[in-house]
């Protein structure tokens, strides 16, 4: 097997591990374990908590002491053991603690997976910018395949989804140790934890434009967790009125359209950035979130199935136009000396603080609109939609950025 194929397999397994439970775990917790909305949101918020510090800490370990491929392997092996433990637990407090520990070991692997890919490609003489994207797309394929597998076997409300993830994690953990050694280039010994976490990029906060951007990055990051946490439970609640519908029988297959759409919208980003500029592209993302939630509010798995499908398609724009375009904007605006740190700060605001707020606050909203165990999903989704609408109204008023259609620097990296 050539090195590109080996990296494709590594990326496939990396996101297969996540896709096996990320979308369906919320339904399992609500339907099978009978957790409250707040408890489900808190479990999903563990990914935000872990993202605040663990990627940086293990990044330092991989930079200075242990090869990245070995750190990647150890994290997945430990994570597999934790998921197996979680599959046997039914009480909230223990389950929360286990999933927090799992997040602390899994979330760093996303960056470590990229690091291993970059180093191996570079050592073999490949062009990272050209050759990595076709390899990385196999990660999304792995995520979708895991969702489909769990769905087709009827495990979306079963702890068996955690067994599937654990098995893939154990396999990837062992496989990682067989990858070419990712020996590290000597780095500045004075590099601190603050620098590794991207906090030295807080110098960007001296500019009002960047303060506003990062605040909205955090607020939009909160939106990312909402349908991950509650999409499956939402579809399951139609089992009495639409028991034989496709969406109720195969919730993961329906929700996976979002990930398929995501892969397609990535390809449109260069065109939209050149034509409309970063401000308008991010505004499109915000209003895509409004439509995403609004269509969930009025759709159903019966006659309204097309509305749910449309919501899944729109997710690609909502996710990519903010995350990818925002990352490119940060790269352009940051000084070359702190570009890596600036990207770390962007991830901290979205996947860290934003994800924590999204998981926690969305759980409160779900509980607020739950009476006698019955959830008013329309009010829940409309509340989330109203949240995104407020962001969409305020953002263009406070974020000042003039687009130059002749400027190509922002899109040349895409």
C-alpha positions in Angstrom: 0.0 0.0 0.0 1.5 3.4 -1.0 1.8 6.2 1.5 -1.1 8.2 0.1 -3.4 5.1 0.5 -2.1 4.6 4.0 -2.9 8.2 4.9 -6.4 7.9 3.3 -7.1 4.9 5.6 -5.8 6.8 8.6 -8.1 9.8 7.9 -11.0 7.5 7.1 -10.7 5.8 10.5 -10.1 9.1 12.4 -13.5 10.4 11.5 -15.2 7.0 11.4 -14.5 6.9 15.2 -16.4 10.2 15.6 -19.2 9.6 13.1 -20.2 6.3 14.8 -21.6 8.3 17.8 -21.5 12.1 17.3 -24.9 12.4 15.6 -26.8 9.5 17.2 -25.5 9.7 20.8 -28.1 12.4 21.7 -31.0 10.2 20.7 -29.4 7.3 22.7 -29.1 9.4 25.8 -32.7 10.8 25.6 -34.6 7.7 24.4 -32.6 4.9 26.1 -30.9 6.5 29.1 -33.7 9.0 29.7 -31.3 12.0 30.2 -32.7 15.5 30.2 -32.0 18.0 27.5 -29.6 19.8 29.9 -27.7 16.6 30.6 -27.4 15.8 26.9 -26.2 19.3 26.2 -23.7 19.0 29.0 -22.3 15.8 27.6 -21.8 17.4 24.1 -20.2 20.4 25.8 -17.4 18.2 27.1 -15.9 18.5 23.6 -15.7 22.2 24.0 -14.2 21.9 27.5 -11.5 19.5 26.2 -10.8 21.7 23.2 -9.8 24.5 25.5 -6.6 22.9 26.5 -6.0 19.3 25.5 -5.0 19.8 21.9 -2.4 22.4 23.0 -1.0 20.2 25.8 -0.7 17.1 23.6 0.6 19.2 20.8 3.5 20.2 23.0 4.1 16.6 23.9 4.2 15.7 20.1 6.4 18.7 19.4 9.0 18.1 22.1 9.0 14.5 23.5 7.0 11.8 21.7 6.5 11.3 18.0 3.1 12.6 16.8 2.1 9.2 15.4 2.6 7.5 18.8 0.7 10.2 20.6 -2.1 9.8 18.1 -2.1 6.0 18.6 -2.1 6.2 22.4 -5.0 8.7 22.4 -7.1 6.4 20.3 -6.4 3.3 22.4 -7.3 5.1 25.6 -10.3 6.6 24.0 -11.5 3.2 22.8 -11.3 1.9 26.4 -13.3 4.8 27.7 -16.0 4.3 25.1 -16.3 0.6 26.0 -16.7 1.7 29.6 -19.3 4.3 28.7 -21.4 1.6 26.9 -21.9 -0.1 30.2 -23.0 3.0 32.1 -26.6 4.3 32.5 -26.3 7.0 35.2 -25.7 10.5 34.1 -22.8 11.6 36.4 -20.6 8.6 35.5 -21.5 8.8 31.8 -20.6 12.5 31.8 -17.3 11.9 33.5 -16.4 9.2 31.0 -17.3 11.2 28.0 -15.4 14.2 29.3 -12.3 12.0 29.6 -12.9 10.6 26.2 -13.2 14.1 24.7 -9.9 15.0 26.4 -8.2 12.2 24.4 -10.2 12.3 21.2 -10.3 16.1 20.4 -6.5 16.4 20.2 -6.4 13.6 17.6 -8.1 15.8 15.0 -5.0 18.1 15.0 -2.6 15.1 15.5 -4.1 13.4 12.5 -3.4 16.4 10.4 0.1 16.8 11.8 1.0 13.2 11.0 -0.4 13.6 7.5 1.6 16.8 6.9 4.9 15.4 8.2 4.6 12.1 6.2 3.7 13.9 3.0 6.5 16.4 3.4 9.1 13.6 4.1 8.0 11.8 1.0 8.3 14.9 -1.1 4.6 15.6 -1.8 3.0 19.0 -2.1 0.9 19.3 1.1 -1.5 22.0 -0.3 -2.1 19.9 -3.4 -2.0 16.4 -2.0 -3.6 16.6 1.4 -7.2 17.7 0.5 -7.9 14.5 -1.5 -6.6 12.5 1.4 -8.6 14.5 4.0 -11.9 14.0 2.1 -11.7 10.4 3.1 -12.2 11.5 6.7 -15.6 12.9 5.7 -16.3 9.7 3.8 -15.4 7.7 7.0 -17.7 9.9 9.1 -20.6 9.2 6.7 -19.9 5.5 6.5 -20.0 5.2 10.3 -23.3 7.0 10.4 -24.8 4.7 7.8 -23.4 1.6 9.5 -24.9 2.5 12.9 -28.2 3.4 11.2 -28.5 0.4 8.9 -27.9 -2.0 11.8 -30.4 -0.2 14.0 -27.9 0.9 16.6 -28.8 4.7 16.8 -30.5 4.2 20.2 -28.2 1.4 21.4 -24.8 1.4 23.2 -23.5 -0.7 20.3 -22.7 2.5 18.5 -20.0 3.0 21.2 -18.7 -0.5 20.5 -18.4 0.3 16.8 -16.5 3.6 17.6 -14.3 1.8 20.2 -13.4 -1.0 17.7 -12.4 1.5 15.0 -10.4 3.6 17.6 -8.5 0.5 18.8 -7.7 -0.4 15.2 -6.6 3.1 14.4 -4.5 3.2 17.6 -2.6 0.2 16.6 -2.4 1.3 13.0 -0.9 4.7 14.0 2.2 3.0 15.4 2.9 1.5 12.0 3.0 5.0 10.3 6.4 6.4 9.3 8.2 8.1 12.3 7.2 11.7 12.7 10.4 13.0 14.3 10.1 16.6 15.1 12.3 19.5 14.0 13.9 21.3 16.8 11.8 24.2 17.9 12.3 27.3 20.0 12.8 26.1 23.5 11.2 29.3 24.8 7.9 28.4 23.2 5.4 28.5 26.0 2.1 26.9 26.7 0.5 30.3 26.1 2.0 30.3 22.6 1.1 26.7 21.8 -2.6 27.4 22.7 -2.7 30.3 20.3 -3.1 32.9 23.1 -0.2 35.0 21.9 -2.5 35.8 19.0 -4.6 37.9 21.4 -2.6 40.8 20.1 -5.2 40.7 17.3 -7.7 42.0 19.9 -6.1 45.4 19.7 -8.1 45.8 16.4 -11.8 46.4 16.8 -12.5 44.5 13.6 -10.9 41.3 14.9 -12.6 41.6 18.3 -15.9 41.6 16.6 -14.9 38.8 14.3 -13.8 36.5 17.2 -16.9 37.3 19.2 -19.1 36.2 16.3 -16.8 33.2 15.8 -17.6 32.1 19.3 -21.4 32.8 18.9 -21.6 30.9 15.6 -19.5 28.1 17.1 -22.3 27.6 19.6 -24.7 26.8 16.7 -22.5 23.9 15.5 -23.4 21.6 18.5 -27.2 22.1 18.4 -28.2 19.7 15.7 -25.4 17.3 16.5 -26.9 16.9 20.0 -30.6 16.9 19.3 -31.1 16.1 15.6 -31.6 12.3 16.3 -33.8 12.8 19.3 -36.0 15.2 17.3 -36.6 12.7 14.5 -37.2 9.9 17.0 -40.1 11.9 18.5 -42.0 11.4 15.3 -42.2 7.7 15.9 -45.9 7.8 16.9 -47.1 9.9 14.0 -44.7 8.8 11.3 -43.5 5.4 12.5 -42.9 4.0 9.0 -41.3 7.1 7.5 -37.7 7.0 6.2 -36.6 9.8 8.6 -37.8 7.9 11.7 -36.5 4.5 10.6 -33.2 5.8 9.3 -32.4 9.1 11.2 -28.6 8.8 10.6 -29.1 8.4 6.8 -31.2 11.5 6.7 -28.8 13.5 8.9 -25.8 12.3 6.9 -27.0 14.5 3.9 -25.5 17.4 6.0 -22.0 15.9 5.8 -22.4 15.1 2.1 -23.5 18.7 1.5 -20.5 19.9 3.5 -18.1 18.2 1.1 -19.8 19.8 -1.9 -20.0 23.4 -0.5 -16.2 23.4 0.2 -15.7 23.4 -3.6 -17.7 26.6 -4.0 -15.9 28.7 -1.4 -13.2 30.2 -3.8 -15.9 31.4 -6.1 -18.0 33.0 -3.4 -15.1 34.6 -1.7 -13.9 36.2 -5.0 -17.3 37.4 -5.9 -18.8 38.5 -2.6 -16.0 38.9 -0.1 -15.6 37.5 3.4 -18.2 39.6 5.1 -21.0 38.6 2.7 -19.9 35.0 2.7 -20.1 34.8 6.5 -23.4 36.6 6.4 -24.7 33.9 4.1 -23.5 31.3 6.6 -25.4 33.0 9.4 -28.7 33.2 7.4 -28.1 29.6 6.4 -28.2 28.7 10.1 -31.5 30.6 10.3 -32.9 28.4 7.5 -31.3 25.3 8.9 -33.2 25.7 12.2 -36.3 27.2 10.7 -36.8 24.3 8.3 -36.4 21.8 11.1 -39.1 23.7 12.9 -41.7 23.4 10.1 -40.5 20.1 8.6 -41.5 16.5 9.5 -40.6 13.0 8.2 -43.9 12.7 6.3 -45.2 15.3 3.9 -42.5 17.8 5.2 -39.6 15.5 4.5 -38.4 17.7 1.7 -38.1 20.5 4.2 -35.8 18.4 6.4 -33.7 17.4 3.3 -33.4 21.0 2.3 -32.2 21.8 5.8 -29.6 19.2 5.5 -28.4 20.6 2.2 -28.2 24.1 3.7 -26.1 22.9 6.5 -23.2 22.6 4.1 -23.3 26.3 3.5 -23.9 27.1 7.1 -20.9 25.1 8.2 -18.3 25.7 5.5 -19.0 29.3 4.7 -18.2 30.2 8.4 -15.5 27.7 9.3 -13.4 27.5 6.2 -13.9 31.2 5.1 -13.3 32.3 8.7 -10.1 30.4 8.9 -8.9 32.0 5.6 -9.8 35.4 6.9 -7.8 34.9 10.1 -4.8 33.7 8.0 -4.9 36.9 5.9 -5.4 39.3 8.8 -2.7 37.8 11.1 1.0 38.6 11.0 3.0 35.8 9.5 4.7 35.3 12.9 1.5 34.5 14.6 -0.6 32.8 11.9 -0.5 29.4 13.5 -1.4 30.9 16.9 -4.2 32.9 15.3 -5.6 29.7 13.9 -5.4 28.2 17.4 -7.3 31.2 18.7 -10.0 30.7 16.1 -10.4 27.1 17.0 -10.4 28.0 20.7 -13.3 30.4 20.2 -15.3 28.1 17.9 -14.6 24.5 19.1 -13.8 25.5 22.6 -15.8 28.3 24.1 -18.4 28.3 21.4 -19.0 24.5 21.5 -19.3 24.6 25.3 -21.8 27.4 25.2 -23.8 25.7 22.4 -24.0 22.4 24.2 -24.9 23.9 27.6 -27.4 26.6 26.4 -29.1 24.4 23.9 -29.8 21.9 26.6 -31.5 24.6 28.7 -33.7 25.6 25.7 -34.8 22.0 25.2 -35.7 21.6 28.9 -37.5 24.9 28.9 -39.8 23.7 26.1 -40.3 20.2 27.6 -43.5 19.5 29.6 -44.4 16.1 31.0 -41.7 14.5 28.9 -43.0 16.0 25.7 -40.8 18.4 23.7 -42.2 21.3 21.8 -39.7 20.9 18.9 -41.1 23.7 16.8 -40.6 26.2 19.6 -37.1 24.8 20.2 -36.0 25.1 16.6 -37.6 28.5 16.2 -35.7 29.7 19.3 -32.4 28.6 17.8 -33.5 30.2 14.5 -34.2 33.4 16.2 -30.8 33.3 17.8 -29.1 33.0 14.4 -31.4 35.7 13.0 -30.3 38.2 15.7 -26.7 37.4 14.8 -27.5 38.0 11.1 -29.0 41.4 11.8 -26.2 42.6 14.1 -23.2 41.2 12.2 -23.3 43.5 9.1 -23.9 46.5 11.3 -20.9 46.1 13.5 -18.4 44.2 11.3 -16.7 46.6 9.0 -14.8 45.1 6.1 -14.6 46.4 2.5 -14.3 43.8 -0.2 -11.9 44.3 -3.1 -13.0 42.0 -5.9 -9.6 42.2 -7.5 -7.9 40.9 -4.3 -6.9 37.2 -4.6 -4.8 36.8 -1.5 -7.7 35.6 0.6 -8.6 32.7 -1.6 -5.2 31.6 -3.0 -4.9 29.1 -0.1 -8.2 27.4 -0.7 
